[in-house]
Structure formats: C-alpha cells, structure tokens
Amino acid sequence: MNRIILYIATILVMFQLDIAPAAAQTRSYTGTVTVKALRMEREENILHVDLDLIFNEMKIKSAHGMDIIPQLVTPERTYNLPKVSFKGRDEYLSHERKLALIGYNPQVDTDKAYVVEKVTKKKNGVLNYRYSLPYEAWMADAALDVQYDECGCGDTELMRVERLLNPIPPVEEYIVTPYLVYIQPPKEEIKRREIVAECFLDFVVNQTVIRPDYMNNPKELAKIHDMIDDLKNDASVTVNRLDITGYASPEGSYAGNQRLSEGRSRALANYLASQYDFPHNIYHIFFGGENWAGLTKAVQAGHMEYKNEILDILEYTSSSEDRKVKLKQLAGGIPYRTMLRTIYPSLRVAICKVDYNVKNFDVEEAKAVIGTSPQNLSLNEMFHVANTYEYGSREFVDVFETAVRIFPKDEIANLNAAVAAIAREDLAQAEHYLNRITPEGYPAEYNNVMGVLALLQGNYEKAETYLQTAAARGLEVAKQNLEELAKKKANAIEIKKRIDNKINY
C-alpha cells in the first residue's frame, strides 16, 4: 500500500477541559476529559484521524450533555468530523425519542455522531476515536482543531475551540538566481564582408549581350543594383572585388554549355562596368559551366515523381554525358521533360558576389550604426555597444540577439545570445543557440551556461557536471551557481516531501 503520512505525534498534544468558576454553575459535567491527538494520516485516497479521549471521574448531569467535535480547518473553510456526544440520563432519553420521531437513517444523515454515549456514573478510561474520510487536496494544509460544547445548551460562552495540531506553512519554491557571464569577442582589425545576389537573365537567341529591358531582366538586374548601390552609398564601406560566375542548365552539349556560362559571366561583368565606376581590375570572372549542383539541390527540395531515382543518377554517375542519357531514359523521359520545364530555367543563373571592407567604429558610432546597418559592425563592437546599457536590460539583451542574427554561425555570438535568452527566461531559445556550438574544448563560460540551463530545466545531475567543470577551470560564477544548485536541490527535496508525504506538522 502506498502510505503517505501526514502526521504522527511524537509529543502528545492534550487539552484538559476546565470550566472557569463563573461558568461552574452551568457546566454539564464533573471531572475531566483530556483529548490527545495521535495522527492525521493519508493512505492513498483516504485520510485517517486518530484521537484518544481520556476520562477521569467524568459524570454528565442528567438534563445536560457535552459534545466534542474534531475539525479540519484552513483559512478558507472549517470541516466538522463526526462528533462524540456524552449525555446525561434525561438528555439521552430525549435524544432517543427524537430519533424515533424523525426516523433516523444513518445512510443519509450527514450529522451522524461518531458515538452518542449515556453517562450517568463517573466515567474513567479511554475512548479511541478512529475516523477515516475521502482525502481532498485542500486537506494537505488543514489544521486539526477540536470544538467543545461544554453544557449541551448551545451557550456560546461555554463553547470553545482548541488547536490540537498546527500546519507548517507550505514550502515555497526556491527561485534560482543564475550567475551568467558574456564572452567578449576578439577585435577584428580588418572587417571583411561579402554579399551575394543571384539573377536569372534572359538573352536573345544566340546572343550573350544583356538587354536591360528584355523580358524579366529589369527585375533580375534590380537585385544586383540594389546590392551594389547600398554599398556605394555607405561611406564606411570600401568595395574590394566583384566575383561574377555564370551557369548553364545541363541540357545540350558540354561545350555549348561552357560557352553559354562564359558568355553570361562576361555579359554581366560588361554590363556592371558600364553602370559603375569601379576599376576594371576588381572584376573577377568565373565560368560555372553546367549547374549540376543546382539541379541536385532543386530535386532534393522538391516532391517530384522518381525523385530518389533521379538523385541516384546525379550522385553515382560521374560522367556528365552519361547523366544526361540516364535522365532522358528514366521512365520514358517523363521526369526529364518535367525538369526541363520546371527546374532547368532556374539553373541558368549569374551570381554576383561583392567582397568589401567596413571601417572600424568607436562605441558612439557603433551605437548609431547598430540601428541602421548592424551588418557593418563586428561582434566586438556590438559587445561594447551592449555594455553602454544597464546589464540585463531589454536594450542590453537586444544587442546580443542582433549579433547572433548577423553572425548565425559564430559560436561566441550563439553563446552570448544563449546567455541573453536565459536572462529573459526563454530557455527553449537558449537551448537552440547552444545546440549550434561545438562543445569540445570550449571555455568555462560554455560549461557555466550549459549548467545554468540544466539547473533551470530541473536536470540537477547534468547541471552539477557542467558547473563543476566550469568551476574547476577557475570560473568564479560557476561556484555561485553550484551554491544555487545546492539550495534548489534541498528545496526540491522539501517540496517533494510535501507533495509525496504531505507532512503538515
């Protein structure tokens, strides 16, 4: 049986009924009765209350009675348990007549007494009060009181309540204070950046000269213009080189496709040279040839029929010409014709990549730039911007979230963003950032934030492992977090004891 003990008295709690001299004339009995609380115990879904009533020369006057009523009491409610009722000779006879008149039914009478006893002679000894009732959640915080109606007359001056057992205040959950540190990224002496734009240009048949107004060219060329114009209009940027690569879709002959890729690369370079005043030596032309990589990527991303068979051909057939033959023969050429129509046009692409440098900024400049062009800042500059704000403030945290957005693969950016996420109590996002980090050989700060995350998630064993590693590497805040862990574990034990055992007293 799953026994959950609410209370077992180690010190006997007893109250002796002594009526004040002024009330002695109306008291219903002589002698004494002592109430001793033994236990309040939960076994599965049943609550047991055990009391002993100890009598010493107690005698009830003939026309009177005395009731003892155990009670479960919380600030919100009082629940009476069945009473123990002692009656003198005449009062007991009146009680029996009343039961006969009303047709007493113990199945429906909610005011049924635990025992009704006629006391006409001096009573000594012990009455064992043993009562069980269905357990309800509110009872976990109930005190055990006993009410006495000392004359059986309902006179409030002779009715009183005594506390037998006091509940211990509920155990409050300990709120961990995490101790976190951010890593200052190294300074970039030269802030080198690159940006890429793809365009799908339309050419007149058998020509490799770009006509800006032809078919869809205005929209595609605008992609490159927007990219380059933004850089040229930024005084903090110096463009170093433009790499232009042209690709052909892999139908037709290899030689023809190589010619097309070269022509498209040169055409785009010539067009840009006519639009901008960059030195000619910053243009670098590359011929991508047949765009097999693009075809593989497009098939992988799609849901076309014979997808797996196409991918096998692309992966395991090394010869370009053999691939073409196998693709045309697959399923009577149906998948191939579908790809010609839906995928191949997007493989005829020209890519322009711009390599550029960005000037270094002081803190005040960086604080202005982060709101308009955060990509122009280094992680180190962002770190200094963050530290112009109050530690842990919304502005402070926002800087680290901006940093990881601009540098999503940088491990320091992800670690600092994880710390910021924990600071705003977003544990799921913190875990997302930390999963991007390769833990091998990483500094103590990584072990510390991993330990804090595990602690806040309730994984105390994992938390201890990480925090001990960080502390062993000399990180002081890890030692503070270990102290927080010890407090949380102790608190969790008390809460579990409270939940599992419901110890109230």
N, C-alpha and C positions, 0 to 999 in steps of 0.2 A: 504494500500500500504506500502511496506517496503521501507521507505525513509532513505537513508544514506546520511548525509550532509557532503560534502567535505569542504565547506566554506560559511559562511555568514558574510559579513563585518560588524564589529562593529565600525570601523573607516573608513570613506570614503577615498578611495585612488584615488587621482585625479592628472592629469597632464595637464598643460596648454601649448599649442603649442606657443612658442615664437621663432621666427627666429632671428638669430644673425644679426646685422646690415650689415655685409659683404654680407649676402645672401638675404638681403631685396629686391634687385633688381629682383631676380628671384623667389621670393615666389609667390605661386599661389593664394593667398587669402589675404584678410584683415580681421581684427577682431580676435576672439579667439574661440577655441573649447576645451572643457575640457572633459576628459574621466574618468568616475567614475566606479570602479569595485564593483558590488553588491554581486555576489555569483559565486561559482563554486560548483555545487551540483549534487550528483549522486542519482538517484531514480531507484532502481533495476538495469537494464542494460542500463540506459540512463544517459548521462552526460549533465547537463544544465549549460550554461554560460550566465550570465546576466550582461550587461553593460548599462550605460547611457551615451550618448554623449550630452553635454550641450553646446549650441551655444550662442555666444554673438557678434552680429553685424558681423557675418561671411559672406563674399562675395567672390565667386570664379571668378578669371579673365577669360575672355571669351575663350581664347585659352589654358587654363590650367585645371588641375584637382588636387585633393588631395584624397589619399586613406588611410584608417585606417584599419589595418589588425590585428585582435586578433590572438594570437599564444599560443599553448600549447608547453612548452619547457622542455626537460630533457637534461642531458649531452649528450645523445646519439642521440636525434632527435628533430626536430622542425616541428610541425604540424600546418599549417595555417588554421584558420577558415575562413568562407566566409567574404570577405572584405566589408566595407562601402565606397562607391566611390562617391565623390562630383565632379561635372564637371561644367565648365563654358558653356556659350551658344554654342560657336563653337565646343568645345570639345564634348559636349553632342550630337550635330548633327553628328559629325564624328563617335561617338560610335554607334548611331542608324544605320548609313549607313553600318558600319562593321557587325552588327548583321544581317542585311538584306542580305548581300552578303554571309555570311558563313552559313546561315540557322540555326540559333541558336536553339538548342534543350536542354531545361533545364533538361531532363532525363539523358543525357549523358555528359553534360558539367560540368566537375569537377571544373572548375574555376568560377562557378557561384557566383556572388556577393550577399551579403545579401540584399543590396539595392544600386541602382545607382540613384543618385538624381541630377537634374539640379538646380544649384544655381546661379541665376542672380541678385537677390536682397539680401539685408542684411538679414541673417537668425538668428533668435533667437528661444530659446526654447530647447526642449529635444527630442532626438531620442532614443527610447528604443530598445536596441539590445538584443534580446532573442533568443538564438540558442541552439538546442539540437542535440546530436550525439550519436552513439552507444559507450558504455563505453568499454574500453580495460584496461587490468591490468596495463600497463605502465603509464596510466594517473594518477594513485594514487600518483606518485612522480613528477608530472609536475608542473612547474610554469606557471603563466599566464602573458604573455607579450603582448605588442601592438606595431606594426611597423607602421611608418608613411612614406608615400611617399608625401612629402610636396609640390612638384611642379608638380607632374604628369608627370615629364620628365625622370624619372629614374636616375637622377643625384645622385650618392651615397653620395655626400656631403650634400644633402638635405633629405636623407633618414636616419632615426634613429629608434632605438628600446628603449622602456621604459619598465621597470619591474612594473607590476601592483601588482602581488601577489607573494611572495617568499614561496617556500615549506619549511616546517620544516624538518630537517634531519630525516630519518627514525628511529624509536625506535629500538635500538639494544637489543637483548635478553640478559637478565642478567644471567650470568653463576654462579651458586651456588658454593660456596666453602664449602664442607662438613667438619664438625669437628667430627672426629671419635676417639674412644679410644678402645684399646685392653684390654682384661682381662688377668691378669697374673694367670695361673693355679696354684693350690696348689702343693707343692712339694710332691713327692712320696718317703717316707722313704725306703720302700721296693718295688722294681719294679718287681711285679709278673706277669708273662705272661703264656699263654698256646697256643699250636698249635696242630692241628688235621690232621691226614691223614687217609683216608679210603682205604681199599684194598679188592678185591674180589678174594679170594683164591680158588684154585681148589684142591680137595682132591681125592686120590684114593678111590674107593668104599669101604665103611665100615671102613675107616681109618681116624684118626684125627691127623696124623703126617704130617707136612708141608714138601713137597719136593720142594726145591727152583727152580729146573729145570723143574718142571712138568707143562705142558700146558702153561697157561698165568701167572704163578706165578712169573717168573723173572721180568716182567713189573710191577706187582702189589706190590711186595716186594720192588722194587726200590723206590716207593713213600715214604715208611717209612724210608728206608735207607737214602734217600736224606734229609729228615726232621731231622732225628737224627744226621746225620753226620754234618750238618750245625751247629747244636747246640754244638756238642762236639768240633768242630774246632774253636769255638768262645770263646776266653779266658775270655770274660766278662760275660759268661753265666754259671749258675750252675743249673743242672737238679735236680729237687726235686722228681718227681714221674712220672711213666708211667701208665696210666689207659688204660686197654685193654678190649674192650667189643665185644663179638661175637653175631651175629644174625643169625636166620634161617628164610627161607621163610615159610609162614604159610600154607603149604600143609602137609598132613600126620597127625600123632597124635601129641598131645601137648607134651607128654612125650618124644617122639622121637625128636621133635624139640628142646626141652630143653636140651637134651643130646648133640645134634649137636652144639648148641650155646656154651655150656660149653666146648666142645671139641675144637672148633675153637678158643675160647679165650685162653685156656691153651696152645694150639699148637703154637699160635703166641707169647705168653709170653715165652715159652720154646725156640722158635727159636731166639727171640731177646736176651735172656740171653746167648745163645751160640755165639752171634755175638759181644756183647758189655760187657764191664767190670763194668757195673753198679751194685751196691749192690742189692741183691735179694729182700731186703725189700722195694725197691722203686717201685716194680711191684705190681699193684693192678688189680685183675681180676674181671670182671663183666659179668654176663650172661644176654644178652638182650632178649633171648627167641625168640618168633615169632615176626617178624618185621611188625606188622600191621601199625605202624606209617609210615614206609617207603612205604608200599603199598598205603595208603591213599594219601600220597604226590605225588607218581608217577601217580596215576589215575587223581588227580586234575590237574597235569601239562600236561596230555595228551589229546588226542581228540578221544578216542575210542568210539565205539558204546555202548550204555547203560551206559554211564558214570554216569549220575545222579542216576540211579537205583543202581549202584554199590556203590556209595558214601553213599546213604541212608542206605544200608545194613551195611556198615562199621561204620556209625555213630550211628545208632539206634538199632543195635543188640549187646547186651552186651556179650553174651557167645561166646567164641572162636569157639567152635564146631558148634554152630548154624550158625555163619557167614559162615563157610566153606560149610555147607549144602546149605544155601541160594545162595551162589555164584555159586555152582555147578548146581543148579536148574534153575538159571536165564537164560531165553531164550534158554532152552535146552542145557545149558552148553557151548555155543559158546563163550561168553565173558570170561568165566573162562579158557577155553583152550587157548584163545589168551593171557591172563595174564600169564599163566604158561610158555608160550613160550617167551613173550616179556618183562615181568616185574619181575617175580619171581626170575630169576637168579641174578638180581642186588640187591635183598633183602638179599642174603646170604653174608653178609659183616662183616668184622672185622674192628673195629675202634681203632686207637691208638692215645691217647691224651697225650701230654707231658706237664707237668707243670714245669716251670723253673723260676729262678730269674735272673735279669740282674743287674750288678753293676751300681752305680751312676757315672756320668761323670761330670768333670768340663767343663767350656764353650769351651775351646780349643779342648778337647777330643770330646765333643758333636758335634762340628763343623766338625770334620773329620768323625764321625760316621754317621751323617745325610745323607751323600752322598753314604754310602755303606749299612748300616743296620739301617734305620730310625726307624724300629720297636723296636729297643733296647733303644730308648730314651723315656723319659717321656714328657708330654706336657709342663711341667715346664722347662725342659732342652731345648726343641725346642724354647720356648719363649725367653730364654736367647740367643740362637743362633741367632734368628731373630734380636735381638737388637744389634748385632755386625755389622749389615749392616745399611746403610743410611735409615732413615724412609721413607717408601713408595717406595723404590727401588724394582727392579724386584727380587733381591735375598731376600729382606725382605718379600715380598708378597709370594714368593715360599715356604718359611718355613711354613707359616700358611696353605697353600694348601696341603703340605706334611702331616702336623699334622692331618688335617681332613680326609685324605686318610687312615692314620694309625688308627685313632680313629673316625670312621664314626658316632658313636652313642653318642659321648661325646658332651654335649651341649656347653661347653666353646670352644671346637675345632670348632664347627659349627658357633658359634657367631664370633669368630676371623676370620674364613675363609670368613664369610659374609662381615666383615669389609674390608678384603683384596680384595674381589671381587668388592666391591664398589670403592675401591681405583684404581682399573684398569678398572672401568666403565663397569663392567659386571653385570648389575642389575638383569638379569634373574638368574644367578648363585647365586648371593647374596640371592635372594628370595628363591631359592632351599635350601640353607643352613639354612635359618631362619625358614623354614617350618618344619625342624627337631626338633625344640626347643619347649618345653612346656612352654608357656609364664607365667603361673600362678606363682606369687611370684618371678619372675626373676628380677635381679638387674636393676638399672637405665641404665646401658650400653646397655641392650637389648632394652629398650624403645627408647634410643637415636638412635641406628642403624635402628630400625624399622621406626622411624620418618624421618631419613635421606633418607631411601629408598623410603618412600611415597612422600617425597618432590621432589626427583629426578624423580619420576614417574608422578609427576603433581597432586597427590592427596593431596591437601593442608589441607583439613579438617582433614583427617586421620593423616597427619604429625603433625599438631598442637596438636592433642590429645596425641600422643606418646611423643612429645618433652616437652610438659607441664608436663606430668607425670615424665619424667626424670629430668626436672629442679626442680620440687617440691621435688625430692629426693636428691637434692643437687649437681647434676652433672653440672659443670660449662659449659662444651662444649655444653650441651643441650640449654643453654641460648644463646650461639653464633649461634646455628642452628636456634633458633627462630628468631633471627635478620635476618639471611639469608632468612628464610621463609617470613618475612615481606617484605624484598626487592624484593623477587621473585614474591610475590603476587601483589605488586604495579606495578612491571614491566609487569606482565601478564595482568593487567588491561589496561595499556597503549597500549600494543600490541593488545589486543582485540579491544580496541577503534580504533586503527589504521586499523585493519582488517575490523571490522564491520562498522565503521563510516568513515574511510578514511579521517580523518581530516589532511589536509596538511598545514593549515595556522593559 
